[in-house]
Amino acid sequence: MRDTDRMREYDEIRNLVDDENVKFIRLAFFDIFGGQKNLAIMPHELKRAFEEGVAFDGSSIAGFEDSMRSDLFLEPDPSTVTLIPWRSMDGAVIRMFCDITRPDRSTYPRDCRCLLKQAVKHAEQMGVEVNFGTEVEFYIFRKDENGNLTKTPHDEAGYFDTTPKDHGENIRRDICNILLEMGIFPESSHHENGPGQHEVVFRYADPLTTADNTATLRWVIQNVAVSSGCWADFSPKPLPGKPGNGMHFNISIAKKEDRREGTDGGVAANPGENEKLMKSFMAGVMRRINDITLFLNPTRGSYQRLGTMQAPGYVSWSEENRSQLIRIPAVRSANKRFELRSPDPMTNPYLSYALVIEAGLEGIRDSLEPPKPTDVNLYTADPEIRQDLTRLPADFDEAVQYARRSGFVKRLLPDGYLSAYSKR
């Protein structure tokens, strides 16, 4: 980006700082596991942040550099600026996500936002448009009288229940209102199957925007839960014998030139061709899913969820069927999508979206076709049906072995990623 463009962006943010009486500017970024980090600067440091970046110690961030080459820089991405609604009492606070660079201004290869940008660029070079929508599930648990975290759900409600059973309506309302104030548009929210379990779904967008929105959503949920005297648990299996937390990816694929201008969501001008494209993308994801499961399901607890209670256990697909790895939801328009049901909320969305995109693009390049749909309920199907299907990794160690053997993973991930994920 030219210096004049960069300083024009600075002027726009500076005007926002002045107009909103901003006192603190949070520069946010992510470790390789998707953990959000931030550094706060005062308004008088904003110009330096745009001109030079803000230095930090990369050796203290999970999966980044060791002490030999630890100096890294945060460079604000002004397109991500947002006011933080719950910090407006004593002067406003804004947040911007940042790109991470080395001292010579080269891109830092372990920056997970950078990995996703590269995958999106590869899709654009192939003339493919990819959009993501994410469904995030989480539990709300109580704290005890001393403020310690417990595993006691804040209610005993079930799927789609309402008050008085559902004690989370106000929490979900606050979450959605805060998201709206931050420019993120929720589509729906409701109580899930588990006691104290909830789901928030927001509108689809391009992959980087959706990953940013997913990170913001998790942050908002955590803050709203704390302000309500509770805490939010995104782990994949918080309670034995109860439904796990999933983070389903809803993915739509289209050729860029086949999008009609001026229609809601860019309705495909050639839905038949785009459906064929989507099927090849799906087939690519299915071919690589076991290679990348370690990153979509990155904790040992992830494998207590897979294969139970509407979480998939096999590499399969079907229309509408929630027992599958991939299902194609019923729609009443040309906007077909597919839903990848294996990921859980502990995944790093930037990394997992990048890997899914690259796998899908392989499928398109290789003109892959998915296998025949598995139109049965796999939780109750005869063993003979299941024995012909490829299983997802049964545990964390098996997922590590798949990733270590994968040329696909080694080609796409920077040094240090696979080693760090394997040791979790």
C-alpha positions as CSV (number, residue, x, y, z in Angstrom):
1,M,0.0,0.0,0.0
2,R,1.3,3.4,-0.9
3,D,2.3,5.8,1.9
4,T,-0.3,8.4,0.8
5,D,-3.1,5.7,1.0
6,R,-1.9,4.7,4.4
7,M,-1.9,8.2,5.8
8,R,-5.3,8.8,4.3
9,E,-6.6,5.9,6.3
10,Y,-4.8,7.4,9.4
11,D,-6.7,10.7,8.8
12,E,-10.0,8.8,8.7
13,I,-9.3,6.9,12.0
14,R,-8.0,10.1,13.6
15,N,-11.3,11.9,12.8
16,L,-13.2,9.0,14.4
17,V,-11.0,9.2,17.5
18,D,-11.7,13.0,17.8
19,D,-15.4,12.7,17.1
20,E,-16.0,9.8,19.5
21,N,-13.7,11.1,22.3
22,V,-11.6,7.9,22.1
23,K,-9.2,7.5,25.0
24,F,-7.7,4.1,24.2
25,I,-7.0,2.2,21.0
26,R,-6.8,-1.6,21.2
27,L,-4.5,-3.2,18.6
28,A,-5.7,-6.8,18.4
29,F,-4.1,-9.9,16.8
30,F,-4.1,-13.7,17.3
31,D,-1.7,-16.4,18.4
32,I,-1.5,-19.6,16.2
33,F,-4.3,-21.2,18.2
34,G,-6.7,-18.3,17.6
35,G,-6.3,-16.7,21.0
36,Q,-7.0,-13.0,20.8
37,K,-4.3,-10.7,22.1
38,N,-4.1,-7.0,22.3
39,L,-2.0,-4.0,23.1
40,A,-3.6,-0.6,24.0
41,I,-2.1,2.7,22.8
42,M,-3.2,6.2,23.5
43,P,-4.5,8.5,20.7
44,H,-1.3,10.4,20.4
45,E,0.5,7.2,19.4
46,L,-1.9,6.5,16.5
47,K,0.1,8.2,13.8
48,R,3.3,6.2,14.8
49,A,1.2,3.0,14.6
50,F,0.2,3.8,11.0
51,E,3.7,5.0,9.9
52,E,6.0,2.6,11.7
53,G,3.8,-0.1,13.4
54,V,4.0,-0.9,17.0
55,A,6.7,-3.3,18.2
56,F,6.0,-6.3,20.5
57,D,7.8,-9.4,21.8
58,G,6.9,-12.3,19.5
59,S,8.7,-14.8,21.8
60,S,6.0,-14.4,24.4
61,I,3.1,-15.4,22.0
62,A,2.1,-19.0,21.6
63,G,3.7,-20.5,18.5
64,F,5.6,-17.4,17.4
65,E,9.4,-16.7,17.4
66,D,11.9,-17.7,20.0
67,S,14.1,-15.1,21.7
68,M,16.6,-15.0,18.7
69,R,14.3,-13.1,16.4
70,S,11.5,-11.9,18.6
71,D,10.9,-8.3,17.4
72,L,7.6,-8.1,15.5
73,F,5.3,-5.2,14.6
74,L,1.6,-4.6,14.6
75,E,0.2,-2.6,11.7
76,P,-3.5,-1.6,12.1
77,D,-6.1,-2.7,9.6
78,P,-8.4,0.3,9.5
79,S,-11.2,-1.6,7.7
80,T,-11.7,-3.5,11.0
81,V,-12.1,-0.5,13.3
82,T,-15.0,-0.7,15.8
83,L,-16.1,1.0,18.9
84,I,-16.3,-1.3,22.0
85,P,-19.8,-0.6,23.4
86,W,-19.2,-1.7,27.0
87,R,-16.2,0.6,27.5
88,S,-17.8,4.0,26.7
89,M,-18.5,5.4,30.2
90,D,-15.1,7.1,30.8
91,G,-14.1,7.8,27.2
92,A,-14.6,5.6,24.2
93,V,-12.4,2.6,23.3
94,I,-11.9,1.4,19.7
95,R,-10.4,-1.8,18.5
96,M,-8.6,-2.7,15.2
97,F,-7.3,-6.0,14.1
98,C,-3.7,-5.8,12.9
99,D,-1.4,-7.4,10.4
100,I,1.9,-8.7,11.8
101,T,5.2,-7.8,10.1
102,R,8.9,-8.3,10.6
103,P,11.2,-5.3,11.1
104,D,11.9,-5.2,7.3
105,R,8.1,-4.9,6.8
106,S,7.8,-8.3,5.3
107,T,4.7,-10.3,6.2
108,Y,5.1,-12.5,9.3
109,P,4.3,-16.0,8.0
110,R,2.8,-17.3,11.2
111,D,0.2,-14.6,11.3
112,C,-3.0,-16.7,10.9
113,R,-4.9,-13.7,9.3
114,C,-2.2,-13.7,6.7
115,L,-2.7,-17.4,6.0
116,L,-6.5,-16.8,5.4
117,K,-5.7,-13.8,3.1
118,Q,-3.5,-16.0,1.0
119,A,-6.2,-18.7,0.7
120,V,-8.7,-16.1,-0.4
121,K,-6.2,-14.7,-2.9
122,H,-5.8,-18.2,-4.3
123,A,-9.6,-18.5,-4.7
124,E,-9.7,-15.2,-6.5
125,Q,-6.9,-16.3,-8.9
126,M,-9.1,-19.3,-9.8
127,G,-12.1,-17.0,-10.3
128,V,-13.9,-18.6,-7.3
129,E,-15.9,-16.7,-4.7
130,V,-16.2,-18.3,-1.3
131,N,-18.5,-17.1,1.5
132,F,-18.7,-18.4,5.1
133,G,-21.4,-18.2,7.7
134,T,-20.7,-19.6,11.2
135,E,-22.9,-21.1,13.9
136,V,-21.3,-21.0,17.3
137,E,-22.5,-23.1,20.2
138,F,-21.5,-22.5,23.9
139,Y,-22.5,-23.2,27.4
140,I,-23.3,-20.7,30.2
141,F,-22.2,-21.9,33.6
142,R,-22.7,-20.4,37.0
143,K,-20.0,-19.1,39.4
144,D,-20.0,-19.9,43.1
145,E,-20.4,-17.4,45.9
146,N,-16.6,-16.8,45.8
147,G,-16.5,-16.1,42.1
148,N,-15.0,-19.5,41.2
149,L,-16.0,-21.2,37.9
150,T,-18.4,-24.1,38.2
151,K,-19.8,-26.6,35.8
152,T,-23.4,-25.9,37.0
153,P,-25.5,-24.8,34.0
154,H,-27.4,-21.6,34.5
155,D,-30.6,-23.3,33.4
156,E,-32.1,-26.8,32.6
157,A,-33.8,-25.7,29.4
158,G,-33.6,-27.6,26.0
159,Y,-33.8,-26.9,22.3
160,F,-35.7,-23.7,21.4
161,D,-37.2,-23.4,24.9
162,T,-38.3,-20.1,26.2
163,T,-38.8,-18.4,29.5
164,P,-39.3,-19.4,32.3
165,K,-37.2,-22.5,31.4
166,D,-34.7,-20.6,29.4
167,H,-32.6,-18.2,31.6
168,G,-30.4,-17.1,28.7
169,E,-32.8,-14.8,26.8
170,N,-31.4,-11.6,28.3
171,I,-27.8,-12.8,27.7
172,R,-28.5,-13.6,24.1
173,R,-30.3,-10.3,23.6
174,D,-27.3,-8.4,25.1
175,I,-24.9,-10.3,22.9
176,C,-26.9,-9.6,19.7
177,N,-27.4,-5.9,20.6
178,I,-23.6,-5.5,21.2
179,L,-22.8,-7.2,17.9
180,L,-25.2,-4.8,16.1
181,E,-23.4,-1.8,17.7
182,M,-20.2,-3.2,16.4
183,G,-21.5,-3.6,12.9
184,I,-22.0,-7.4,13.0
185,F,-25.5,-8.6,12.0
186,P,-26.8,-11.7,13.9
187,E,-29.3,-13.8,12.0
188,S,-30.7,-15.8,15.0
189,S,-30.0,-16.9,18.5
190,H,-31.7,-19.6,20.6
191,H,-31.3,-22.1,23.4
192,E,-29.6,-25.3,22.2
193,N,-30.2,-28.9,23.3
194,G,-27.9,-29.0,26.3
195,P,-28.7,-27.4,29.7
196,G,-27.3,-23.9,29.7
197,Q,-26.3,-24.3,26.0
198,H,-26.9,-21.6,23.4
199,E,-26.2,-20.8,19.8
200,V,-25.7,-17.5,17.9
201,V,-25.7,-17.4,14.1
202,F,-24.6,-14.3,12.1
203,R,-24.9,-13.3,8.5
204,Y,-22.5,-14.8,6.0
205,A,-19.7,-12.8,4.5
206,D,-16.3,-13.2,2.8
207,P,-14.0,-15.5,4.8
208,L,-11.8,-12.9,6.4
209,T,-14.8,-10.8,7.6
210,T,-16.5,-13.9,8.9
211,A,-13.3,-15.0,10.8
212,D,-13.0,-11.5,12.3
213,N,-16.7,-11.6,13.2
214,T,-16.3,-15.1,14.8
215,A,-13.4,-13.9,16.9
216,T,-15.4,-10.8,18.0
217,L,-18.5,-13.0,18.8
218,R,-16.5,-15.2,21.1
219,W,-15.1,-12.1,22.8
220,V,-18.5,-10.5,23.2
221,I,-20.0,-13.7,24.6
222,Q,-17.3,-14.0,27.2
223,N,-17.7,-10.4,28.3
224,V,-21.5,-10.6,28.5
225,A,-21.4,-13.8,30.4
226,V,-19.0,-12.3,33.0
227,S,-21.2,-9.2,33.3
228,S,-24.1,-11.5,34.1
229,G,-22.2,-13.2,36.9
230,C,-21.6,-16.4,34.8
231,W,-19.0,-17.6,32.4
232,A,-19.0,-19.0,28.8
233,D,-17.5,-22.3,28.0
234,F,-16.7,-23.0,24.3
235,S,-15.0,-26.3,24.9
236,P,-16.2,-29.2,22.7
237,K,-17.6,-31.4,25.4
238,P,-18.2,-29.4,28.6
239,L,-20.5,-32.0,30.3
240,P,-20.3,-35.8,30.0
241,G,-23.4,-37.3,28.4
242,K,-24.7,-34.0,27.2
243,P,-24.5,-32.4,23.7
244,G,-21.1,-31.0,22.7
245,N,-20.4,-27.5,21.3
246,G,-20.0,-27.4,17.5
247,M,-19.0,-24.6,15.2
248,H,-20.6,-25.4,11.9
249,F,-19.2,-23.8,8.7
250,N,-21.9,-22.8,6.1
251,I,-20.0,-22.4,2.9
252,S,-21.2,-21.1,-0.5
253,I,-19.2,-21.3,-3.7
254,A,-19.7,-19.5,-7.0
255,K,-17.7,-18.4,-10.0
256,K,-17.1,-14.6,-9.6
257,E,-18.3,-13.8,-13.1
258,D,-21.5,-15.7,-12.5
259,R,-22.8,-13.4,-9.7
260,R,-25.6,-11.1,-10.7
261,E,-25.1,-7.5,-9.6
262,G,-27.6,-5.8,-7.3
263,T,-29.2,-9.0,-5.9
264,D,-29.4,-9.9,-2.3
265,G,-26.4,-12.0,-1.5
266,G,-25.3,-12.1,-5.1
267,V,-27.7,-14.8,-6.4
268,A,-25.9,-17.1,-8.8
269,A,-26.7,-16.4,-12.5
270,N,-25.9,-20.0,-13.3
271,P,-27.0,-22.1,-10.3
272,G,-26.4,-25.4,-12.0
273,E,-22.8,-24.6,-12.8
274,N,-22.2,-23.2,-9.4
275,E,-23.7,-26.3,-7.7
276,K,-21.3,-28.5,-9.7
277,L,-18.5,-26.2,-8.5
278,M,-19.7,-26.6,-4.9
279,K,-19.7,-30.4,-5.2
280,S,-16.1,-30.4,-6.4
281,F,-15.2,-28.1,-3.5
282,M,-17.0,-30.4,-1.1
283,A,-15.2,-33.4,-2.6
284,G,-11.9,-31.6,-2.0
285,V,-12.8,-31.0,1.6
286,M,-13.8,-34.6,2.1
287,R,-10.5,-35.8,0.6
288,R,-8.4,-33.7,3.0
289,I,-10.7,-33.7,6.1
290,N,-8.7,-36.2,8.1
291,D,-5.4,-34.4,7.3
292,I,-6.8,-31.1,8.8
293,T,-9.0,-32.4,11.6
294,L,-6.3,-31.7,14.1
295,F,-6.8,-28.0,13.4
296,L,-10.6,-28.0,13.1
297,N,-10.8,-30.1,16.4
298,P,-7.6,-29.0,18.2
299,T,-8.1,-30.4,21.8
300,R,-8.3,-33.8,23.3
301,G,-11.8,-33.1,24.4
302,S,-12.8,-32.5,20.7
303,Y,-12.8,-36.3,20.1
304,Q,-15.3,-36.9,23.0
305,R,-17.8,-34.9,20.9
306,L,-17.2,-36.4,17.4
307,G,-19.5,-39.3,16.6
308,T,-22.1,-38.5,19.2
309,M,-25.3,-36.4,19.5
310,Q,-25.4,-34.9,16.0
311,A,-21.6,-34.5,15.7
312,P,-20.2,-36.5,12.8
313,G,-18.0,-39.5,13.0
314,Y,-17.5,-40.5,9.4
315,V,-16.5,-38.8,6.1
316,S,-19.9,-38.7,4.4
317,W,-22.5,-36.3,3.1
318,S,-26.2,-36.1,2.4
319,E,-29.0,-33.7,1.8
320,E,-30.4,-32.2,5.0
321,N,-29.1,-35.1,7.1
322,R,-27.5,-34.0,10.4
323,S,-25.7,-37.3,11.1
324,Q,-23.2,-36.5,8.3
325,L,-19.9,-34.7,8.1
326,I,-21.4,-32.5,5.3
327,R,-25.1,-31.8,4.8
328,I,-26.7,-29.6,2.1
329,P,-29.5,-27.7,3.8
330,A,-32.9,-27.3,2.1
331,V,-33.4,-23.8,0.6
332,R,-36.1,-22.0,-1.2
333,S,-33.8,-20.1,-3.5
334,A,-30.8,-20.6,-5.8
335,N,-28.5,-19.8,-2.9
336,K,-27.3,-23.4,-2.2
337,R,-24.6,-23.9,0.4
338,F,-23.1,-26.8,2.3
339,E,-22.6,-27.2,6.0
340,L,-19.4,-28.7,7.4
341,R,-20.4,-30.1,10.8
342,S,-17.2,-31.4,12.4
343,P,-15.4,-28.2,13.6
344,D,-15.8,-27.1,17.2
345,P,-15.4,-23.6,18.8
346,M,-11.9,-24.2,20.0
347,T,-10.7,-24.0,16.4
348,N,-8.8,-21.0,15.1
349,P,-11.2,-19.7,12.5
350,Y,-8.5,-18.0,10.4
351,L,-6.5,-21.2,10.2
352,S,-9.4,-23.6,9.7
353,Y,-11.1,-21.4,7.0
354,A,-7.8,-21.2,5.2
355,L,-7.3,-25.0,5.2
356,V,-10.9,-25.7,4.2
357,I,-10.6,-23.2,1.3
358,E,-7.3,-24.7,0.1
359,A,-8.8,-28.2,0.3
360,G,-11.9,-27.2,-1.7
361,L,-9.8,-25.4,-4.3
362,E,-7.9,-28.6,-4.8
363,G,-11.2,-30.4,-5.4
364,I,-12.1,-27.8,-8.1
365,R,-8.6,-28.0,-9.8
366,D,-8.8,-31.8,-9.8
367,S,-12.5,-31.9,-11.0
368,L,-13.3,-34.1,-8.1
369,E,-16.8,-35.5,-7.5
370,P,-18.1,-36.5,-4.1
371,P,-19.1,-40.1,-3.4
372,K,-22.7,-41.1,-3.4
373,P,-24.7,-39.5,-0.6
374,T,-25.2,-41.5,2.5
375,D,-28.9,-41.1,3.0
376,V,-29.3,-42.9,6.3
377,N,-29.1,-41.9,10.0
378,L,-25.5,-43.0,10.7
379,Y,-26.2,-43.1,14.5
380,T,-28.7,-45.9,14.0
381,A,-27.6,-47.4,10.7
382,D,-26.5,-51.0,10.3
383,P,-22.8,-51.7,11.0
384,E,-22.5,-52.9,7.4
385,I,-23.2,-49.4,6.1
386,R,-20.7,-47.7,8.4
387,Q,-17.9,-50.2,7.8
388,D,-17.7,-49.0,4.2
389,L,-17.2,-45.4,5.2
390,T,-13.9,-43.7,6.2
391,R,-13.9,-42.7,9.9
392,L,-12.9,-39.3,11.2
393,P,-9.9,-39.6,13.6
394,A,-11.0,-41.4,16.7
395,D,-8.8,-39.4,19.1
396,F,-6.3,-36.5,19.3
397,D,-3.3,-38.7,18.7
398,E,-4.7,-40.2,15.5
399,A,-5.5,-36.7,14.3
400,V,-1.9,-35.7,14.9
401,Q,-0.6,-38.7,12.9
402,Y,-2.8,-37.8,9.9
403,A,-1.5,-34.2,10.0
404,R,2.1,-35.3,10.3
405,R,1.8,-37.6,7.3
406,S,0.0,-35.0,5.2
407,G,2.0,-33.3,2.4
408,F,-1.0,-31.0,2.1
409,V,-0.6,-29.7,5.6
410,K,3.2,-29.5,5.3
411,R,2.9,-27.5,2.1
412,L,0.4,-24.9,3.5
413,L,1.4,-24.4,7.1
414,P,4.4,-22.4,8.2
415,D,7.1,-23.9,10.4
416,G,6.1,-24.3,13.9
417,Y,2.3,-24.8,13.4
418,L,2.2,-28.6,13.3
419,S,4.6,-29.0,16.1
420,A,2.7,-26.6,18.4
421,Y,-0.7,-28.2,17.7
422,S,0.7,-31.7,18.2
423,K,1.8,-30.8,21.8
424,R,-1.5,-29.4,23.0
